[in-house]
Amino acid sequence: MARKSKTTPPFNIMIVGQSGRLQYEALLFAASLRANSPDFKGRLIVAEPQMGPLWKSDPTMDVSVKEALIELGAEIVPFESKHFGQAYPYGNKIEGLSTLPAGEPFVFFDTDTLITGDISTVPFDFDRPSASMRREGTWPEEELYWPGYTGVWKSLYDKFGLEFESTLDLNEPDEYWKRYLYFNAGWFFYRDPAEFGKRFTEWAVELRDNRPDELAVQSLDPWLDQAILPLVIHSFGGGRPGPELDGLDGDITCHYRMFPLLYARESDRVIEVLEQVATPNKVKKILKLYEPIKRLVYQGRGAKIRDLFNQNDLPRKERQIRNRIKANGFWMR
């Protein structure tokens, strides 16, 4: 396991909390952080979008969830959705960076993440931003009339005045998706959330509103954040994570994404952490209000999903895992 270097500064963590599924995931995140990273000295900031013109329904969390989060040491900080809102809720992770104190290093995590080890031991280099490599080749999509991976990605670097060639992984073949800088936006970090958030927001809005011709047949919903994130990271001198960050998406964090997928493919340690932090009555009475957690965690359906798979020999594609869960009647979200 990577150990914290002497020069790693304190840092804050941000997740998004809003009504529905995310508020329950936020509670699990906070509980897992406190249980497994007792030495974490930073702030856990739960960025909460507020009701406004870009939301048809109230996105704020239930009072009971907020109280439980605060009891676990989280801080709930509201923000106004100025650009995205309900039309593109993934934009919350972009605009929510405004809730973090400027000039203080941060790590963003998707709310559907569990902390399974001591996050304070990760030797982040906050001067060199990076992001999660736990991804599939989801974007751009190969189409009949498209300029290829190089054409799509180079058009984006050109649009924002960035050098392109150094982002390529030359160990991968030309026109293979892994050759190009592409992240899962499940975690990312940098030394200054104000700088990072400003550029992330401006470039995401610009791409949404004025895409290059090379992207004419590409969908940016829900891929807008993942199309822009590599550009932002590259512009600040960052790139692919090194082996020192293997604990992220490894033995320190788990981005499970959906509870059926968690039971199907994650490690025994992840299952143990989930069920452990969901046990205390104060947390349990809230989590049981969310049907997937109630059925899978508390009523044992998660164990039945797990029995459908050999975790050491999983289907190659996530779609195959989903289909098997659905065929057995256990898919819930």
Disulfide bonds with the S-S distance in Angstrom:
none
